[in-house]
Structure formats: structure tokens, C-alpha cells
Amino acid sequence: MSQLATVLPIDHLVSASGGPTFSTVIFPGSTGLENRNSRWLNGRQVWALTWQGFVSEIRPVLDLFEATKGIWKSFKFTPPGYSEGDFRFDTDTLTITYQVGLPEFIGTITLTVIQVLDE
């Protein structure tokens, strides 16, 4: 996978929720004892992010999504309370919700980003 040196814009970011995720497989034995296996060596950050603002203000998020072609390329992101890392979007489809009836459209974008390990 290729990576962009671009940093995910956080201007007009109104919500961020997430944190570390692990992948554990549990095999219940016939006696009730469990065998647990960790599928990943390290945890991975997963964040749900929401931007809101005038379309011109959230345009950098749209531009980055187009530059990465959705899931295809990764980018730099610093989650709240953590250090910068490589992330990618979790979808190839971007949906913008618009509030109509205002002099200028206000858009809301909600996307999930996933940390990319060993790129």
C-alpha cells in the first residue's frame, strides 16, 4: 500500500471517538476451558470522526479522501491523546449530509479511520 505524507485535517472536527482495538480468538474446549490466541502482535487504533462546517471549510477532508482514493492510500493522523501514526479510511464511499435552507450549505462528514501497522 502506498502512503501520502499528508496529515488528516482536524479543523472543524466536532467529534472523535475511538481508541485501541485488539483481535483475540477464543476457542471454547469441550471441558469448558478456553484457549485464547491473539491474532495481532500489537493493538490498532480505530477512530470515528465527524467534521462539520461550510462546504468550503471541510473541503480539505474531501480533497484528502479523493487523493487517497478511499481505502487505497494511507495518511498521517494524530488521535486525541496519542501520537501521530499512519491511518487509512475504512470505506471507499464518502457521504456528506447537508443542511439546506441556509444561505450557504453546511455539511457534515462522518468517517472511520484505522491505524495501518508495518507499512
N, C-alpha and C positions, 0 to 999 in steps of 0.2 A: 504494500500500500504506500502511496506517496503522501507526503506531508507538506502542508503550507506553513510558512513561518508566520502567518497571520494570527493575530490574537483575537479571540471572540470578543466583540464589543459588549461592554456591560452598561453603557449609557442607556438609560430608560429601561433598565432591568427592574421589574417591580416585584418579582417573586423568584426565589431559588430554594428548592428543597431537594435533599439527597444526602449522599454520604457513601461510605464503603459498602461494597457488596462482595459476598463470597459465594462459592459454589461447592456445596457439600452433598455427596450422595450417601444415603443411609440404606443399608441392606438389613432388613429385619430377619434374623435367623429363625428357624423353626422352633427353637427353645425360647425365643423372646429376646435373646441377646442381640445387640446391634453391632454391625461392622460399619464404620464410617470412613469414607475416603474423601479427601479434599481434591477437587478436580483442578484447582488453580493453586499455584505457588504463592501468589500474593492477592490481596484484595483489590478490587477495582472500584473506582468512583463512578457513580451514576447520579446525574442531576436533572431534575425537571426545571426548566427556566421559562419565565414569561416576561416579554418586553411589551411595553405599551407606550404609544405616543403618536404624534402626527406621522404620516407615512414618510415624510422627508427625514424625520428623526430616527426611525427604525430601519431606514434603507441600508445601513451597513450590515445588519443581520441578514437581510435579503441578499445582498451582494456576496457575503461570505457563503451562504447556502448555495448560491449559484456557482461560486468559484470551486467549492468542494464537491459539487455535483451530488449533494446529499451525503450518502454514506461513504462515497468513494475515497475522499481525501480527509486527512485529519488536520487539526489546527491547535493552537495554544489556548489554554483556558486556565484561569486561577479560581477554583471554587472557594466560596466563603470559608475562611478559617483554615485553608490548606494551601499548599504551594502549587506553583504552575506545573502543568503537565500537558501531555498530548491527549486530545479528545477527538471524537467524531460524532456526527449526528446519528440518531438511531433509525432514521427514516429517509427515504428518497422523495417524500412528498411534503411540501410546505403548505400549510393552510394559514391564511390571515383572516381574522374576524374584524369586520369594520363596523363602527358605529356611524350610522347615517343620520342625516338631518342636521348636521353641524356645518359651519362654514367651510371647514377643512376636515377631511376624513381622519378619524383616529383609529389606528389599527392595533390589534393585539396578536402577538405571535407566541405560541407555546411550543417548545421543542425539548426533547430529552437528549442529553449528551452523555456519552460513555467514554471512560478513560481507555486509551489504547496503550497496551503494555508491550514492551520489547519491539518497538518499531525502529 
